[in-house]
Amino acid sequence: MECRMTESNEGPVRVRTAAEMADYDSAGEQDHSTPLARATEQSLWARSGQRSRPPAPRPAATRVFVVANQKGGVGKTTSTVNVAAGLAQLGQRVLVIDLDPQGNASTALNVEHRQGTASVYDALVEGTPLEEIMVPCPDVPDLFVVPATIDLAGAEIELVSVVARENRLSKAIAAHPRIGAAAALGEDRFDYVIIDCPPSLGLLTLNALVAGEEMMIPIQAEYYALEGLSQLLATVDMVRAHLNPALAISTILVTMYDARTRLAAGVAEEVRAHFGEQVLRTMIPRSVRVSEAPSYAQTVVTYDPGSSGALSYLEAAREIAAKGVTS
């Protein structure tokens, strides 16, 4: 086992490496009573990769999630890509559909989305099958992406005259040969489809709501957290009544949580009082690493797997995998 030696007045002093600290843990020599020891152990565990993590149980059929909130800046795309990466690291097969013309989810997952690239636009407007458009995320095994390009910005206008325009994405997902029940598709199926919506309630978001079975709403732990949420919930009720009765708000994720402030705790308490068991126990803390990761075309789960943000998203992903629809 490799170690470093350094000199002191009393002779050579043995300096333990991080790898040795992990080995000492199994031998009972590591001091678990110190915060540094616990943090080192947690970071080593996170960085050791998915092989050391117990896989989450795979669902009996593909779960289709819509991630939406008309309020911008709540961590919607960030939550989409990091929950998707977390699920993939927990042994799930995941397909992310980027439905935002800005293409931020495509950027964070490091896939090509320049104008002219085959994208979700082709699926919605031209009817191109999703399996011909999706590409693997180069950084996370078992994670695939249907990218968005700037062409998607004009899709809402082009779809206005199309018959059943709100069902285009739903039909594309239903036609995918790897989306469906385990009994029919076997081990090669997708376990999750996660749709990242634009921060508006237009035709693109409507397509996602019609296609989805479950909805995840990220809510920031700040004063205006619930502002505008009533309009989103009214839209969901309308979709349930007329287009997709199976849609359920199954998951509320509190983001940008700052444990140092009473305001954050108060907002989280209010959200839990309103939504109950739909709110995940795990809250995503404010983290510089979470903000930095997209500039390196990565999720925080791959950019800094030992950071508080990465560990929180991984735990949120495990919660999602463990819970069913509750609404």
DADARA-V517370 format. One record per residue. N is the residue number from 1. RES is the residue in three letters. OMEGA is omega in radians with two decimals (NA if undefined). Layout:
N,RES,OMEGA / N,RES,OMEGA
This chain:
1,MET,-3.03 / 2,GLU,3.06 / 3,CYS,-3.14 / 4,ARG,3.11 / 5,MET,3.08 / 6,THR,-3.06 / 7,GLU,2.99 / 8,SER,3.14 / 9,ASN,-3.09 / 10,GLU,3.14 / 11,GLY,-3.10 / 12,PRO,3.10 / 13,VAL,-3.11 / 14,ARG,3.14 / 15,VAL,-3.12 / 16,ARG,3.07 / 17,THR,3.12 / 18,ALA,3.14 / 19,ALA,3.11 / 20,GLU,3.12 / 21,MET,3.12 / 22,ALA,3.12 / 23,ASP,3.13 / 24,TYR,3.13 / 25,ASP,-3.11 / 26,SER,3.14 / 27,ALA,3.10 / 28,GLY,-3.07 / 29,GLU,-3.11 / 30,GLN,-3.11 / 31,ASP,-3.12 / 32,HIS,-3.07 / 33,SER,-3.11 / 34,THR,3.09 / 35,PRO,-3.13 / 36,LEU,3.13 / 37,ALA,3.13 / 38,ARG,3.14 / 39,ALA,3.11 / 40,THR,3.13 / 41,GLU,-3.12 / 42,GLN,-3.14 / 43,SER,3.11 / 44,LEU,3.11 / 45,TRP,-3.11 / 46,ALA,-3.06 / 47,ARG,-3.08 / 48,SER,3.04 / 49,GLY,-3.02 / 50,GLN,-3.11 / 51,ARG,-3.12 / 52,SER,-3.09 / 53,ARG,3.08 / 54,PRO,-3.11 / 55,PRO,3.05 / 56,ALA,3.11 / 57,PRO,3.12 / 58,ARG,3.13 / 59,PRO,-3.13 / 60,ALA,3.09 / 61,ALA,-3.13 / 62,THR,3.06 / 63,ARG,-3.11 / 64,VAL,-3.10 / 65,PHE,2.96 / 66,VAL,3.09 / 67,VAL,-3.02 / 68,ALA,2.95 / 69,ASN,-3.06 / 70,GLN,3.09 / 71,LYS,3.13 / 72,GLY,3.04 / 73,GLY,-3.11 / 74,VAL,-3.12 / 75,GLY,-3.09 / 76,LYS,-3.14 / 77,THR,3.11 / 78,THR,3.13 / 79,SER,3.12 / 80,THR,-3.02 / 81,VAL,-3.09 / 82,ASN,3.03 / 83,VAL,3.11 / 84,ALA,3.12 / 85,ALA,3.11 / 86,GLY,3.10 / 87,LEU,3.13 / 88,ALA,3.11 / 89,GLN,3.08 / 90,LEU,3.03 / 91,GLY,3.14 / 92,GLN,3.03 / 93,ARG,-2.91 / 94,VAL,3.02 / 95,LEU,3.06 / 96,VAL,3.07 / 97,ILE,-3.13 / 98,ASP,-3.09 / 99,LEU,-3.14 / 100,ASP,-3.12 / 101,PRO,3.11 / 102,GLN,3.06 / 103,GLY,-3.09 / 104,ASN,3.10 / 105,ALA,3.09 / 106,SER,3.09 / 107,THR,-3.08 / 108,ALA,-3.13 / 109,LEU,2.96 / 110,ASN,3.07 / 111,VAL,-3.10 / 112,GLU,3.08 / 113,HIS,3.02 / 114,ARG,3.12 / 115,GLN,-3.10 / 116,GLY,3.06 / 117,THR,3.05 / 118,ALA,-3.00 / 119,SER,3.12 / 120,VAL,3.05 / 121,TYR,-3.13 / 122,ASP,3.11 / 123,ALA,-3.08 / 124,LEU,-3.01 / 125,VAL,-3.06 / 126,GLU,-3.12 / 127,GLY,3.12 / 128,THR,-3.14 / 129,PRO,-3.11 / 130,LEU,-3.10 / 131,GLU,3.09 / 132,GLU,-3.07 / 133,ILE,-3.02 / 134,MET,3.12 / 135,VAL,3.13 / 136,PRO,2.98 / 137,CYS,-3.05 / 138,PRO,-3.04 / 139,ASP,-3.05 / 140,VAL,3.08 / 141,PRO,3.09 / 142,ASP,3.07 / 143,LEU,-3.12 / 144,PHE,-3.04 / 145,VAL,2.87 / 146,VAL,-2.99 / 147,PRO,3.03 / 148,ALA,3.04 / 149,THR,-3.14 / 150,ILE,3.08 / 151,ASP,-3.09 / 152,LEU,-3.13 / 153,ALA,3.14 / 154,GLY,-3.06 / 155,ALA,-3.10 / 156,GLU,3.13 / 157,ILE,-3.10 / 158,GLU,-3.10 / 159,LEU,-3.06 / 160,VAL,-3.07 / 161,SER,-3.09 / 162,VAL,3.11 / 163,VAL,3.14 / 164,ALA,-3.05 / 165,ARG,-3.12 / 166,GLU,-3.12 / 167,ASN,-3.03 / 168,ARG,-3.12 / 169,LEU,3.12 / 170,SER,3.13 / 171,LYS,3.13 / 172,ALA,3.12 / 173,ILE,-3.13 / 174,ALA,-3.10 / 175,ALA,-3.11 / 176,HIS,-3.05 / 177,PRO,-3.13 / 178,ARG,3.13 / 179,ILE,-3.13 / 180,GLY,-3.05 / 181,ALA,3.14 / 182,ALA,-3.10 / 183,ALA,-3.11 / 184,ALA,-2.98 / 185,LEU,3.12 / 186,GLY,-3.00 / 187,GLU,-3.04 / 188,ASP,-3.08 / 189,ARG,2.94 / 190,PHE,3.10 / 191,ASP,-3.10 / 192,TYR,2.88 / 193,VAL,-3.10 / 194,ILE,-3.05 / 195,ILE,3.10 / 196,ASP,-3.06 / 197,CYS,2.98 / 198,PRO,-3.13 / 199,PRO,3.12 / 200,SER,-3.13 / 201,LEU,3.14 / 202,GLY,-3.06 / 203,LEU,3.11 / 204,LEU,3.10 / 205,THR,3.10 / 206,LEU,3.07 / 207,ASN,3.13 / 208,ALA,-3.12 / 209,LEU,3.10 / 210,VAL,-3.10 / 211,ALA,-2.99 / 212,GLY,3.01 / 213,GLU,-3.14 / 214,GLU,-3.12 / 215,MET,3.04 / 216,MET,-3.13 / 217,ILE,3.01 / 218,PRO,3.13 / 219,ILE,-3.13 / 220,GLN,-3.11 / 221,ALA,3.13 / 222,GLU,-2.96 / 223,TYR,-3.06 / 224,TYR,-3.03 / 225,ALA,-3.05 / 226,LEU,-3.13 / 227,GLU,3.13 / 228,GLY,-3.12 / 229,LEU,3.14 / 230,SER,3.12 / 231,GLN,3.10 / 232,LEU,3.13 / 233,LEU,3.09 / 234,ALA,3.10 / 235,THR,3.10 / 236,VAL,3.10 / 237,ASP,3.12 / 238,MET,3.12 / 239,VAL,3.10 / 240,ARG,-3.05 / 241,ALA,-2.96 / 242,HIS,-2.97 / 243,LEU,-3.03 / 244,ASN,-3.10 / 245,PRO,-3.10 / 246,ALA,-3.08 / 247,LEU,-3.12 / 248,ALA,3.01 / 249,ILE,-3.02 / 250,SER,-2.96 / 251,THR,2.98 / 252,ILE,-3.10 / 253,LEU,3.11 / 254,VAL,-3.10 / 255,THR,3.07 / 256,MET,-3.09 / 257,TYR,3.11 / 258,ASP,-3.05 / 259,ALA,-3.11 / 260,ARG,-3.04 / 261,THR,3.05 / 262,ARG,-3.11 / 263,LEU,-3.14 / 264,ALA,3.13 / 265,ALA,3.13 / 266,GLY,3.12 / 267,VAL,3.13 / 268,ALA,3.12 / 269,GLU,3.13 / 270,GLU,3.11 / 271,VAL,3.13 / 272,ARG,3.11 / 273,ALA,-3.08 / 274,HIS,-3.01 / 275,PHE,3.06 / 276,GLY,-3.02 / 277,GLU,3.10 / 278,GLN,-3.12 / 279,VAL,3.10 / 280,LEU,3.08 / 281,ARG,3.14 / 282,THR,3.05 / 283,MET,-3.08 / 284,ILE,-3.10 / 285,PRO,2.95 / 286,ARG,-3.06 / 287,SER,3.07 / 288,VAL,-3.13 / 289,ARG,3.10 / 290,VAL,-3.13 / 291,SER,-3.10 / 292,GLU,-2.95 / 293,ALA,-3.10 / 294,PRO,3.13 / 295,SER,3.05 / 296,TYR,-3.13 / 297,ALA,3.12 / 298,GLN,2.90 / 299,THR,3.11 / 300,VAL,3.13 / 301,VAL,3.09 / 302,THR,-3.10 / 303,TYR,3.10 / 304,ASP,-3.02 / 305,PRO,3.12 / 306,GLY,-3.10 / 307,SER,-3.13 / 308,SER,3.13 / 309,GLY,-3.14 / 310,ALA,-3.14 / 311,LEU,3.13 / 312,SER,3.12 / 313,TYR,3.09 / 314,LEU,3.12 / 315,GLU,3.08 / 316,ALA,3.11 / 317,ALA,3.12 / 318,ARG,3.09 / 319,GLU,-3.14 / 320,ILE,-3.14 / 321,ALA,-3.06 / 322,ALA,-3.05 / 323,LYS,3.09 / 324,GLY,3.09 / 325,VAL,-3.08 / 326,THR,-3.14 / 327,SER,NA
